[in-house]
Amino acid sequence: ASGTQTGSAGVTALNALGTATAGVVTATASGTAAELASLTTAGTDLIAVTLSDAHDLAQLKAINNATGGTITLNDASVDLNGSAADVSAALTGISSYTGAVTLNTAHTLSELKAINNATGGTITLNDASVALSGSAADITAALTGISGYTGAVTASGTQTGSAGVTAVNALGTATAGVVTATVSGTAAELASLSTAGTDLIAVTVSNAHDLAKLKAINNATGGAITLNDASVALSGSAADITAALAGISGYTGDVTLTADHTLAELKAINNATSGTITLNSYTVALNGSSADVAAALAGNFASGYSGTITLTDAHTLPQLK
């Protein structure tokens, strides 16, 4: 329709066009929020709408449901309070909104993303513990600017390289909940992960690592780490090597300790690698359960262990042997 349809009469005229055809209606309309909320055209119709006064949530939702065209607001700072579904529907396609939003129901990922994309105002959630699952980009967009989020987030697909690490780090920053994701890259790239050791980041390393990089990767995930080369020799303090090998099995690289070990560290290192272990000192006294001491000393040492052993429980013959 040519020209601008105005007020109630204009809305009536546009509704008649929508009723007359199943095709797309393209038109321009202006009026008060109450007048324009009476539009019955489809969300696929291209009705360019200009509001002459401030809207409320119900009116803006009704207008947005009736057009896929541009909506020009009289006041983009109006605060909105309602369900996540209603606020999302009201703000769909709108940008540069500045009003504060308060949700009185739990949100979905798509609803929160749409709301966050639409407004720069404060968003108050009904439930900050809602778990979100989707692409890393969508989750980040949904949570941008929101503080105190505690829900677990699960990112689909595999994040790759430096960009993938940046995407996963953004998820870790956005929520205090557990981040579940998959990422691959070089050891240097993955060593830049800043997620928590409780996050479930499945990591695949595409080249050989060194001690510092493997420790940094391990500190950033409680998920599976797939190494490119499990035979890399490691040399460093007992604490660093323990941290680097935490949760890793099937390691075959030799280990050289440059500082004295504790029982827990030696046990962890021994459990992780079948390679030769060269200790900083073979005379460190060990005190603990027979099972822990046996596990700590079960490995392939470069020299015989001569430290004093104190068992805090009864032992079996295989453990003592």
N, C-alpha and C positions, 0 to 999 in steps of 0.2 A: 504494500500500500504506500502511495506517495504521501508526502506531507507528514505532519506530526499530529497524532490523535491525542486530544487533551481531555483530562477530567473523566468523569463517569461516562459521558457520551462517547468519548474516545475508547474507553475500555469496552463498552458495549459493542462498538463497531469492530474492534479487534476480536472479541469473542465470537462474533458472527462469522468472521473470516475463518477462525479456527474450526468452527462447526461445519463450515461449508466445504472444507477440503481436508483430505488426509495428507496433503503435501505440506511442505514447509512454508509457514507464514513469515514474511519479512516485513517489519513495520517499525515505526517509532512512536513511543507513547510517553506522555508526561502527566503527572498528577500527584495528588497526595498519596502517602503510603497506604491509607485506607482505601482510596479509589483503586490504586494499582493492585492491591491485594485481591481484588475481585477478578483479575485476569484468569481465564480458564483455558488459555492456549497451552501448548505442550512445551515441555522442557527442551524439545528439539527445535522449536520455532525461534526465529531470530528477531525477537522484539527488543529493540534498544529502548531502555527504560530510564527516565529521569524523574527522581523523587523531588517534590517541592517542599517537603517537611521531614522531620525526624521519623524514623520507623521504630517499631518494636520487633521482637523476635518473630512472632507469628506472622506479622505482615511481610517481613523480609523473606521468610521461608516461603510464603505463598507466592510472592513475586518471583523468587528464584526458581520455584517449581514450574512457573509458567513461561520461562524463557531460557534460551541458550545464548541470548545476546548480551550486550553490555548493560550493566546496571550502574547508573550514576547516582550516588547517594547525596542527600542534602547534608547529612552529618555522619561522617565515618567514625565518629568517636563514641557512638552510643554503646553503652555496656549491654552485653547479652547474657542472660541467665536462663538455662534450660537444659534439656537432655543433650547428650553428645550428638545424637542423630539429628535433632532439630537445629542445633547450632551449626553443625556441619552442612546441613541442607541450606540453611540461610546464607552461609558464607561461601558456598561453592562458586568458584569462578571469580570471586571478588578479591582484589589485591589492594594493598595500602590501607587496610582497615586498621584503626588505632584503638578501638574500644576494647575494654577488658572483657574477658569471657569467664564465666563461672559455670562449670558443668555439674548437674545434679544427678547424673548417672555415670556408670563406667563407660569408657570409650573403647572403640576398636582402633586398630592401626590406621585404617583409611580415614576414619572420622577425625582422629587427632592430627593426622598429616594435613587434611584439608583445612582444619581450623588454624593450625600453626602457619600454613602457607598464606592464609588470608589476613591474619592480624599481627600487628606488632605490639598489641596490648598484652597485659598480664593474663595468663591462662591459669585458672584455679581448677584443679582436677577434683573429681568426686572420689577417685581411687587411684593413688599413685603407685599401686602395686600390681596393676594389670600387666600380665605377660603379653609381650608383643612378638609376633613372628612375621617375617617378610624380608624384603631386600634390605641390605645395610643402608642404602641411600634413603629408602622410605622410613626406616626406623629413626635414622638421624634427623630427617626432616620433621618427623612427628615430635621428637623430643627437644629440638633446638630451642634454647631459651628457657626450658623448664628445669627447675631445680628441685632437689629432693625426691627424684624418681627412684623407686626401689624395685620395680618389676623386672623379672627376668626377660631377656631379649634373645631371640634366636634369628640369626641372619642366614638366609638361604644362599645357595651357591658357594663358590670358592673365591675368596678375595686373593688377588695375586700381586706380588711385587710391593714396591714402596707405596703405591696408591692403595693396595689392599690392606697393608699394615695401618696406614692412616685411617682408613675406613673402620677397621676393627678398634683402633684406639679411640675413635670418636664414640663408638658404642660404649666402651668402658667408661668414658668420661660422662656419658649421658645418664647412666643408671648405676645405682649401688647394687642392683641385682646381678645375678649370674649371666654372663654373656656367653652364648654358645655360637661358635662360628668356625669356619674352615679357612685356613690361609696357607699360601705357599709362596716361597721366594728364596732368595739366597740367605745364607746365615747372617750376613751383614744387615740385610733388609729386615729380617725377622727379629734380630736383636734389638730393634727399635720398638718392639711391642711394649706398650705400657699398661696393658691389662693386668688383672690380679691373678695371683696363683690359684685362686678358687674359680676363675673363669674357665670354661670348657672350650678352649681354642685348640682345634685339631690342626697341628702344624706339620707341614712337609718341607724339609730343607733340601734345596736343589743343588747344593755344593757342600764341600767339606767345611766343617766348623772348627773353631778353636775353643779353648776353655771359656774365655770371657763371653763369647757369643752364645755358646750353649747354656751357660749359666743364666744369661739375660733372658733367653727364650724360655727356659724352664721356670724362671721366676714369674713369667707372665702368663702361665697357663697351668691348669690342672688336667688338661686334655692330653691326648696321645701326640707324641712327637715322633715323626718318621724321619730318620736321618738319611742323608745321602751316603755317608760313609761311617759305619759303626766301628771302624778299626783305627780311627784317629787317636794317636797317643796324647794323653793329657798330663800336664805338669803344673802343679800349683798347690795351694794350701789344701788341707783336708776339708776345710769348710767350703771352699769354692768348688772343689771336685764333687763333694757330696751334693751341693746345690745343683751343679750341672747335670749330674746323673740321676737326680731324684725322679722316680717313676719310670725310668728307662730300663728296659730289659734287653738281653741279647747283645749287649755291648761287648766288643772283642778287643778294643784298644788297650794298650799298656797304660798304667797309671803310675806317676811318680809324685809322691807327696813331699812338699818342701817345708811343711810344718808338722808338728806332732798331732796325732789324731785322738779322738775320743772313741769310746766303744761304739756309740751310735753312728759316728761317721764311718768307721772302718766296716761296720756291718753293712751300711748302706752302699758303700763303694764295692764291697765284696759281692753283694747281691746283684749289682748292676753289671759288672764286667767279668769276663772270663780271661781277660788279659793279665799279664804279669803286673803285680803291684810292688812297687819299690817304696818302702817307707822312709820317712825322715828319721825315725828312730824305731828300732825293733825291741826296745826295752820299756816301752810305755806300759805301765800297769793297767790291767783291765779288771773292772769290778762290775758284775752283773749276773743276770740269769744264765744258766747253763746253755739255754737255747740261743741267747744273744751272743754269748762269747763264742760258741761253736760256729755260728753264722759269720761272725767277724773274722774268724781265723780259718775259714774253710777255703780260702782262695789260694791262688798261685803266687806266693811271695818270692821276691828275688833272693831273700836270705831267710834263715830260720828265725822264728819269733822267740825272744828270750825274756819278755816282760813277765812280771808277777801277775798271776791270775787269781782272783778271788770270786768264787761262785756264791751266789746268794740263795740258791735253792738246790734241791737234789738233782743229780745228773743221771743220764743214762750212759751205758757203755759206749755207744757210738759217739755221743757228745764228748765224753772224756777222751776217747781215742783221737 
